[in-house]
Amino acid sequence: MEPEKAAAASSNPSHGDIARQIALEGTVLLKNNGVLPLDATKLKRVAVIGPNADNAYNQLGDYTAPQPDGHIVTVLDGLRNVLPKSVKIDYVKGCGIRDTTENRIAEAVAAAREADVTVLVVGGSSARDFRTSYEATGAASASQTFVSDMDCGEGFDRASLALLGLQQQLMDSVLATGHPVVVVYIAGRPLDMNRAAESADALLCAWYPGQEGGNAIAELLTGKAEPSGRLCVTIPRNVGQLPIYYSQRGRHDYTDMTASPLYPFGYGLGYTTFDFGDVTLDSDTMSETGSITATVQVTNTGLRKGVAVVQFYVNDRVAEVSRAPKELIGFERVELAPGATRNVSFTISPVDLAYYHRDLTLKADKGDFTIMAGPDSSTLRGARFSLR
């Protein structure tokens, strides 16, 4: 069989379902003042704005091959698929990712003023635009004849985390309308989200959501799906904080700003709320060949079914070398109906406490530990135990 025919034959419709599920569970809701989920029955007009609102390749990341037309669902496509036909959708690109020659901000502002809600999709791109030239190593070479959307990937390093091109001006102008605005970031790295975090009605980080990203984001925005993604990195407030990660020791405030991140590792919201109880242990002592079980009670205190991601961290209080103040050792996704309570348990053995020592042996030190649990790395409750 010819390679092209073999590739076509390998296509499987279920792969699209998997892609959509990955996008659903990978997109993180970072802020929501109540505007989400959108009530489609009350919407008459929606503005979809931004350079990543209808750009298929920008959803796919680096080293992406040319795609058939219609194979990728953008955010604009997804909202058209999900919202009732009675809802008028106005699309304005507004500007490019990096290119400042395209300026349709005034048109975008006009659309936002007429809309019940605006979905503003900004960020970055690792997409190969097929006009970029490449070195023998495969690294991209920056062109002097046109401005690619690419701001992430080989040959496209960055010195700042700010939105490039006219994107920040676009966001500021749309937010200044005073109408509800939901900001969606599609990007390959954590970017500066301070303005959106401060002034937008809702904020989502979708990373590169893939071929079904538009459908997934639309389902999340309209409440057809429950947000359950959690941050796998820390979102900084300022590039000057880098490097910043949850397991750092000894960070202190700067003279001009706090040292805390904008959003911590493991953070993410849903459309309901959860209460996490204290951590209880079935024993306060573990042998070198034994284990203990930590349990935390989780209750859905909201009015909707939702997903809690219970995260377990450990702190080695007495070690041969200086250890991180907390290290993620496990997590569990738990779906709970309104008012429901579940005990979530995690069994810890010495292998979960082990680290490489100076002689390169992997082992755990005898002594005291703290096991912590909570919804993210900054909101934890703990209990102590000893390895004997």
N, C-alpha and C positions, 0 to 999 in steps of 0.2 A: 504494500500500500504506500502511495506517495505520502511524504511527510505532512503536506497540507491536509490531505484527506484523513490521515491518522489523527491529526490534532483535532479536526472537526468531529471525528467519531468519538473522541474522548470526552466531549462536552457532556455534562450531566446536569439536568435542571436542579437537582438537589444541591449542587454547589452554590447556586444563587441563594438558596435558603440558608445555607451555612454562612455565606458572606453577610447576609442580612443580620443573622443572630450575632455574629462577631461585632458588627457595627453597633447593634443595639446594646450589647454588654460592654463595649469599649468606650462609648461616648459618655462623658462625665458631666453631670449637671453641677455647676459650681455656685450658682446664685439663682434665686427665684423669689421674687417679692409677692408671688401669688398670681402673676399673669399666666403662668403655666400650671396645668395644661390648658391649651387654647380650647375654648368652647366653640366648636365649629358651627353650632346652631345660632350663635350670636354674632358671627362674623359676616360682614358684607364685603369688605375689601381688605386685602393683605398686600403689603409691599414687600417684595423680595429683592434685596439690594446687596451689592458687593461683588468683588472680583472672583470670589470662590463660590458664588451662589449657583453658577451654571457653567462650571469648567470641569469637565469629566476627568481630564488627566491630572488635575490638581488634587483629586481625591485618592490617587493611586500610589503616589510615592515614586521612589527612584527606580531606574532600570525597568521601566514599563514598556512593553512592546506596543506597537500601534493596535488600537482597539476597533472592532467593528462599530459602525454607527448604531446608536441605540443600546449598546451593550452596557453602558455605565449610566446609572440613575443619579442625577445631580439633585441638590437640595430643591431647586426649582421644579424639577421633574417630580420629586417625591411629594411636594406640597400639592401639585396639580393632581397627583394620583390619589391623595388622601382626603383633601378638602372637597366638600360638595361642589358640584358644578355651578351652583348659585353664587359662590364666593368669587369675586373678581380678583385676580392676581395680577399685580403690576410689577414687571421686572425691569430694573435698571442696574446695569453693571456698576456705574459710578466712577470707577477708576481701575487701573491695573494693579497688580501686586507690587511691581517695582517701577513700571513705566509711568512717567509723569506727563506724557504727551496726551493721554486720554483723560479728559476731565469732564465728567457728566454729573458732578456733585449737585449742581443746582437742580437738575432733573430728578436726582434721587431725593433731595429734600422735598420737592413738590409732591413726589409719590408718597413719601412718608407722612406728609401733612394730610393727605386724603385718606390714609389707611387707618383701619381700626388697630392694626399692629404691624410693625415692621420686623422682618427677619433679616438681619444684617450679617452677611457671611464674609468674613475677612480671614487673614492669616498669611500663609506662605505656600511654597510649592517645592517639591523635588522632581516634578514631572519633566521628562525629556520632551522637548518641544519639536524635535526632529529637524530643527534648523541649527541646533547647537553643534559645533565641531568638537571632536574629542581627540585627546592625546593617545599615544600608543598604549598607555596604561589603562585607558578607559575613562580617565578623569576628564570632566568637561572643561573647555576653554571659554573664558568669557569673551563675548562678541562685542565689537565696537560699532556694529551696524544696526543692531536692534537690542532692546532690553527684554531679556527672557523673564518669565515669571519665577524662574528658579532662584531660591534664596537658601536652599538647604541641599546638601549632597556634595559629591566630589567636585572640587573646583569652585564651590560656592560657599565659602566660609563667611561668617558674619562677626562683626565687632560689637554689635548691639542687639538687643532683643526687641527693639521698637518695631512697630508696623512700618513697612517700607512704602516708598512711593507716596501717594496721596491718601493712603488708607486712614491714617489718624485724622486727617482733615475731614474725610468722608464720615467717619464715626462721630466726631465732634459735631458736625453739621446736622446729622440725622438725630442725634441725642438732643440737640438744642431745640428741636421741634416741640418737645414736651409730650409727644405721643408715645405710647408703649413701644419699646424696642427690645427685641431678643437678639443677643449677639451670639453668633456661632463661630468658633475658631476652627479652621481646618489648616493644620500645619504639622511639620515634622519635628518641631522642638517647642519647648515652653517659650512663649513670647510674652511681651509686656501686656498684661491684662488689667492694669490698674484703672484705666478710665472706664472700661466696661464693668469692672467689679464695683466701682463707685457709683456709676450713673445709669447703667442699663437695668432694665426690669428683670432680665434673666440672662444667664451666661452659660454656654455649653462649650466644652472642648471635645472635638470629635477626632482629633489627630488626622490620620489619613484613613477615612472610613471605608474605602474600597468601592467595588462596583455597585453594591446595594446601599451605599451610604445615604443617598438621598431619601430612599424609602424609610430607612431606619430613623433618620433624624426627624422626618415628618411624623412618623408614628410616635416618637418621643415627645415632640412638641404638642401634639394633639391628645396625648394621654392614651393612645391605643396601645402603647407599651410603657412600662414603668422604668424610669431611669435606675440603673443599678451599677453603672461603671464607677470605678474608684481610681484615683490618681496613682500611677505607678512611678511617678517622679514628683519632686517638689517644685511648685511654681514660685519663683522668686518675685519680690517686689521691685528689685533693681538689679541690673547686671553687676553692680559692685558687690553684691552678696555672694556671687559665685566663687568657689563651688559651695552649693548648699544642698544638704541631703539630711534625711530624718535621723540618721545614726551618728551625726557629728557630736563631738564632745566639746563643751566649753565655749560655745558661742555667746557673745555679749553684745549689747546694743551699740550701734554706731553713735557718733556724736550728733548726726543729723537725721537718723531714722532708727526704727526698731530693727533688730536682727531676725525677727520672726518672718516666716515666708508669707506670701499672699495667700497661698493655699498649701496645706501640708500634705505629705505623702499619705496615701490611703484615703484622702478626703473625697467625698461625693455625696450629693443629695438625691432624694427621691421626692415623690409626691405625698409622702406620709412621714410620720416621725416615729422614732424608736427610743425606748428607755433601756439602758444597759445597767444591769445590777452589778453588785460586787463580785469579784472572782473568789470562788471557793475551791479548795483542794481536798481530794479524798485522803491525803496524807501530807504531812509537812516534812517528810523525810523520804529520800529516794536512795536506793542502793545502786551500786555500780552495774548491776544486772537487772534492775527493776525499772519501774516507771510510776508516774503519778498522773492523775487526771485533773485538769482544771476545768471548771464549769462556770459559765456566766449566763444569767437569765436575761432574755431579751423580750421586750413587749412592744407590740405595735400600738402606739398611743394615738395614732391618727384615724382618719375616716376612710382610708383607701387601703387596699391590699398593696403590699410593697416588699422590697427585698432589702434585708440588712446584711451587710458584709462584716462578719465578726472577725476581727484581726487579733492574733496572739503574738505578743512580743516577749522577749526574755532579756534580763539584765544579769550579767555575771558580776556579783558584788565582790568576790575575792578571786583574782586571777593572777597567773604568772606574768602576764603582760597587760597593759592597759586595754580594756575592751570598750566597745561602743556602749553608750548608756541604754540602748534598746536595739534589738535585732528581731526582725520579723521571722517567725518560725512556722507560721501557719495561718490559714484563714478559712472561713466557711460562709457560703452564701445561703441565707435562710429566707424563705418566702413566708410571710405571715399575713393572715387576714386581720382586719381591724379588731383591736382588742385582744388578739391572740398572744399567748406567751409561750416561749419555748426555751428549754435549757440547752445551751450549746456547749459541747464538751470537746476538749482537745487533750490527747494523751501525749505526755512528754517523757522521753527516755534520754539516757545519757548522750546518745548520738545527736540529739537536738541541742545539746549544751557544748558540744565539742568544737574545738578550733585548732588550727595548726600552731604548734609551739615552735620555739626557736630551733629545736632539733628536727623539725618538720614532721613530728608525730601528730596525728589527729586524735585528740583525746579531750575529755572534760576534766577540769580541776575540781577536786573536792572542796566544798565550802557552801556559801550561801548564794541563793539566786532569788530573783523576783520574776514571777510570771505576770504579765499584764495583758489586759484585753479591753477592746473598745471599738468604736466605729472608724477611727483613724489614728495616725501615729501621735497626734497631739492631745487626744482625749482618751486617757487610759486609766483604769483602776488595776491595782495589783495585789498579789499575795506572795508571801515569802515561803521558801522551802530550802532544804539543805540536801546536798549530795554527800553521802557518807561512804 
